[in-house]
Amino acid sequence: MKVTTLWIVTLIMFFMISSGISGVLAYRYKAALDRAEQAEGQIALQGKVIEAQQDQQRVANELSHKTLQANQRTQANAERILIQYREVLKHEKTCDFAVPADIAHGLLEYTDSLRTRALSGTTSRLNRTSTASTTTGQLTYCQAVLWIHPLLSAIAQANEQLLAIRQFEQQVIANPPVD
């Protein structure tokens, strides 16, 4: 009977030890599965973030290309107009004459259109009386040709860049990355 009891105790001990080892192994296996699932979730999330960044990069590249083309057109137009202005200057006796009213008026209209585009949301608050020139001297041909139109063209190019930035921000805000 002692031998049977010893066998039973040994068998119970073996069963308890194997149950304990099985429990520890099951716990470790479950923890490893949880870590693997968490890693897969993080990889999926990273994939979504990378995809969103690629989409944003694509949009930025498209807007950049569009803006570059618009700025090139603006620059070409400015050069064409400068050539026309230089033709007008050839027929004048001196560059010190005041700019004719039609050219000055064209420059003023161009300036107003640029300002309107730059301040599209705030045009109702503009002070229309401040558009008149307050300078005491007259604008000469040389000054007009060499300063005004190239500066206005630079403003137009900057406006195109700002517009592209606004469009990019609106598209990014309208389509935020999915978490």
Summary of the structure (lengths in Angstrom):
residues: 179
radius of gyration: 37.8
end to end distance: 68.1
largest distance: 136.1
contacts: 400
relative contact order: 0.11
helix: 83%
strand: 1%
